[in-house]
Amino acid sequence: MAELFHQLGIDPKVMAAQVTGFILLWIVLARFLFRPVLALLSARSQDIKMMYESAEGERAKAEEFRADYEKRLAGIEAEARGRIQVAVKEAQSAKNDILADAKSRAEDILRRGQEELAREREKALAQLREEVVNISLAAAGKLIEESLDEARHRKLVSDFIDRIGTSR
């Protein structure tokens, strides 16, 4: 094997020194470079993992806030619709009350007008009856040419008119 190394131009002592140097370099690098770099990479990995978890937590909170906002918004919309319906019902009720009041007032006015008309009719009939009595007395007095006292004439004519009015 020495001959093969010699043909290839490899010196075993140099090779042993290089392998020893490489192993020593590897040990020094592992101790002073690889460990701090690996620790730094591990710390950075932990930081990234924590940031990711924090971002997930914030995203979950944002989603929760969004859901709460949508729920509140739906509640507000439902409340607004309810208030609008209540206002519409109140307006309808007020409209019905106003219409009922107006109808009641119109009926009162009509009833009072009819009562006034009936009173005026009775008054006119009484005046007409009085006129008829007066005219009848004057006519009867001229026809009979008798002198009856006026109270008796009035009584006779009034009784006659009452009998005619009731016979109708």
C-alpha positions in Angstrom: 0.0 0.0 0.0 2.9 2.3 0.6 3.8 1.7 -3.0 0.4 2.8 -4.2 0.6 5.9 -2.0 4.0 6.7 -3.5 2.8 6.2 -7.1 -0.1 8.5 -6.4 2.1 11.0 -4.7 0.5 10.8 -1.3 2.6 11.0 1.7 1.0 9.0 4.6 2.5 11.3 7.3 1.1 14.4 5.6 -2.2 12.7 5.2 -2.3 11.7 8.9 -1.4 15.3 9.8 -4.1 16.7 7.5 -6.7 14.2 8.9 -5.7 15.2 12.4 -5.8 18.9 11.5 -9.2 18.4 10.0 -10.6 16.6 13.0 -9.1 19.3 15.3 -10.6 22.0 13.1 -13.9 20.2 13.2 -13.9 20.0 17.0 -13.0 23.7 17.3 -15.6 24.8 14.7 -18.2 22.5 16.4 -17.5 24.0 19.8 -17.1 27.7 18.9 -19.0 28.1 15.7 -21.6 25.4 15.1 -23.0 25.4 18.6 -23.6 29.2 18.7 -24.9 29.2 15.2 -27.2 26.3 15.9 -28.3 28.0 19.2 -28.9 31.2 17.2 -30.9 29.3 14.6 -32.9 27.5 17.3 -33.6 30.8 19.0 -34.6 32.4 15.7 -36.8 29.3 15.0 -38.5 29.8 18.4 -39.0 33.5 17.8 -40.6 32.7 14.4 -42.8 30.0 16.0 -43.9 32.5 18.8 -44.6 35.2 16.2 -46.6 32.7 14.2 -48.6 31.6 17.3 -49.1 35.3 18.3 -50.3 36.1 14.7 -52.6 33.1 14.9 -53.9 34.4 18.3 -54.4 37.9 16.9 -56.1 36.4 13.8 -58.4 34.4 16.1 -59.2 37.5 18.2 -59.8 39.5 15.0 -62.2 36.8 13.8 -63.9 36.8 17.2 -64.2 40.6 17.1 -65.6 40.4 13.5 -68.2 37.7 14.5 -69.1 39.9 17.6 -69.4 42.9 15.3 -71.6 41.1 12.8 -73.7 39.8 15.7 -74.1 43.2 17.2 -74.9 44.7 13.7 -77.5 42.0 13.2 -79.0 42.8 16.6 -79.0 46.5 15.8 -80.7 45.9 12.5 -83.3 43.7 14.2 -83.9 46.3 16.9 -84.2 49.0 14.2 -86.7 46.9 12.3 -88.6 46.3 15.5 -88.7 50.0 16.3 -89.8 50.8 12.8 -92.6 48.2 13.1 -93.6 49.7 16.5 -93.6 53.2 15.0 -95.8 52.0 12.1 -98.2 50.3 14.5 -98.3 53.5 16.6 -98.9 55.6 13.5 -101.7 53.2 12.4 -103.2 53.3 15.9 -103.0 57.1 15.9 -104.6 57.2 12.4 -107.4 54.9 13.6 -107.9 57.1 16.7 -108.0 60.2 14.6 -110.5 58.7 12.2 -112.7 57.4 15.0 -112.6 60.8 16.7 -113.4 62.6 13.4 -116.3 60.1 12.8 -117.6 60.6 16.3 -117.4 64.4 16.0 -119.2 64.2 12.6 -121.9 62.0 14.1 -122.3 64.4 17.0 -122.5 67.3 14.6 -125.1 65.4 12.5 -127.1 64.4 15.6 -127.1 68.0 16.9 -128.1 69.2 13.5 -131.0 66.7 13.4 -132.0 67.7 16.9 -131.9 71.4 16.0 -133.9 70.6 12.9 -136.5 68.7 14.9 -136.7 71.6 17.4 -137.1 74.1 14.6 -139.7 71.9 12.9 -141.6 71.6 16.2 -141.3 75.4 16.6 -142.5 76.0 13.0 -145.4 73.6 13.5 -146.3 75.3 16.8 -146.2 78.7 15.0 -148.1 77.3 12.1 -150.7 75.8 14.4 -151.0 79.1 16.2 -151.5 80.9 12.9 -154.1 78.3 11.8 -155.9 78.8 15.1 -155.8 82.5 14.7 -157.0 82.4 11.1 -159.6 79.8 12.0 -160.9 81.9 14.8 -161.2 84.9 12.6 -162.9 82.9 9.9 -165.2 81.1 12.4 -166.1 84.4 14.1 -167.1 85.9 10.8 -169.0 82.8 9.6 -170.9 82.1 12.8 -171.3 85.7 13.7 -171.7 84.6 17.2 -169.8 86.0 19.9 -168.0 83.2 21.8 -165.2 84.2 24.0 -161.8 83.8 22.5 -160.5 81.2 25.0 -163.3 78.9 24.0 -162.7 79.4 20.3 -159.0 78.6 20.7 -159.8 75.5 22.6 -162.3 74.3 20.0 -159.9 75.0 17.1 -156.9 73.5 18.9 -158.9 70.3 19.7 -159.9 70.1 16.0 -156.4 70.5 14.8 -155.1 67.9 17.2 -157.7 65.4 16.0 -156.7 66.1 12.4 -153.0 65.7 13.3 -153.5 62.4 15.1 -155.8 60.9 12.4 -153.1 61.2 9.8 
